[in-house]
């Protein structure tokens, strides 16, 4: 099995051998890395930035060397990005402008958030992983989506790692903060 430009051997050579499967676990495009044993107790859901794919981050996950951990890296759907002249590329939401007063694609963020919530729900309900053992994270636009999902979550997550990013739909806050995130969410 080949996942992107990385062979199964690359994941197996990490100190914690992982096998790669081309899926996000809920019927979407992405990559899932699971311990070779098939057993795991923790889940990291990681979202890439605008124009990237799961392939851009898959080789970095084994370097975290987290024991008993499954990594789910969904790839965003291709959509026209207004900021880039309408050129279609993988994006969690459209970007209209970099101006802080510009409108944001609320519908795109909500649709993408629903997909991430479906991934989390599948891990919780179908795989028996407690929400407290699930981390949501991402880079750039993926980090914005991670913040959007985790601050509104109605269940307690292990945490959120949001790198080089922003808080999307910031005018919704603090009202958009769920009780769970307000009381328990750990942010990095």
N, C-alpha and C positions, 0 to 999 in steps of 0.2 A: 504494500500500500504506500503510495506517495502522497504526501500532503504538501501542496505547493512545491517549492524547490527543495524541500527537506524530505529525506527518506525516513522510513521507519527506523533505520539504524541510528539516525541522528538523535531521535527521541530516546531510544534504548540506551545510548551511550551516556546520557545524563546520569548523575548519581542516583536519581529516582527514575527508573525506566517508565516511559509513557508510551502509549499507542495513540496514534492520531486517526481520527475519523472525520470525514468531510461532511459535517452537519452542525446545526446549532441546537439539535435536540427537539425542535418543535416544527420541523419541516422547512426551515429556512437555510440559506447559504451560510456557511461558516466552518469553523474547525473546532472539534472537541478533542482535548487531550485527556486521557484517563490513565491512571496507573495500570501497568501491564497486568497486574493481578486482577483488575476489574473492581477492586474494592476501594472505596473512598469515603471519607467522613466530612470533607470540606469542599466547597465549590467557590471558584473565582469566575465571575462573568465579566469579561473585559471587552470594551468597545474601542475600536480604532477611530482615528480622526478622519476628517473630510478628505475624500479622494483615495483613501487607503482601503485595505481589506484585512480580513483576519490573517491572511498570509504574512502581512507585514509585522505581526506581533507573535505569531506562533512559536518562533524559535527562541523568543525571550522568556516565555513562561517556564520552561524547565529550569532556567537559571535561578528562579526563585527558590527552588529546592524545598517546596512545602510538602511535608509528609501527608499521605492520604488525601491528596487534593486532585480534584477534577477541574480542568480549565475549559470554559466555554467561551469561544470567541466568535460571535456572530459577525457576518458581513452585512453592512447596510445595503439597502436596495439602491440601484442607480436612479438618480432623479436629476432633472435640470437644476443647476445652481445659478441663481440670478446674478450673484456677485461675479461669477466666472462667465458672464456672457450667455448664460443659459446652457452651457456645456454640460451634458449629463455625466455624472460620476457618482461613486458610492457616497451617500450622505444620509445622515440620520434625520435631517431636516434641511429645508432650503435656507440659504443665507442671502438676505436681500442687500445688506450693506454692512460695513464694519463700523459705521457711526453708532455710538451708544444710544442715540434716540431713534434708530431705525426700528421698524416693526420686525417682529420675529415670527417664524413659522410655527405657531402654536400647534396647528393640526399635525405637522410633521413630527414635532417632539412628542405629542400625545400618542400618535400611531407607533412610533419607534419605542416609546415607553411601554406600550401594551405588549409588544413582542418580548421585551426584556422581562416584563412581569410574567408572561406566559412561560418563559424559560425558568424563572424562579419558582413559579407555581408547580411546574413539572418536576423539578428537583424536590420540592417539599412534599407534594402529594403522591407522585408516582415512585419516587426513589427514597422517600423517607428521610430526607436531609432537613434538619431543623433550620429555620430561617436564620437563627443566630450563628450558623456555620457557613453562611453565604456572604461573600464580599462582592460588591459591585464596583467596577472601576473603569476608567478610560482615559484617553489622551485627547486633548483639544475638543473637537465636537463630541467625541465619545465620552470625554470627561464631563461635558455639559449634560449629556444624556444620563450619565451615572448620577450626577447631582439631582437631576430632574426626577429620576426614579427613586433614589434613596431618601430624599427629603419628603417625598409624598407617600412613602411606603406605609401600609397599614399593619405591617408586621415588623418585628425587630430584626434588623440585619446585623451581621458581624461588623460591618463597616463599609465605608465608601472611600476609594482612592481616586481622586480627580486631579490629573496632571495637566498643567499648561492650558487652563480652561477658563470658563466663566459660568455664572449662574444664569441659566436661560429663564426667560419669562420672569425676570426679577421683580417686576411690579406686582406679581401675585403674592409676594412674601411681605410679612411673615405669615399671612393667612393660609398659604398653601402648605405650611409645615404640618405634617401629621403629628398626632400625639406621640406615636412611637419614635419618630425621628427627633422630635423636640426633646424627649426624655432620654433616649438611648443611643442615637446615631453617633458613631465615631467617624470623624472625617480626617482624611490625609490628603 
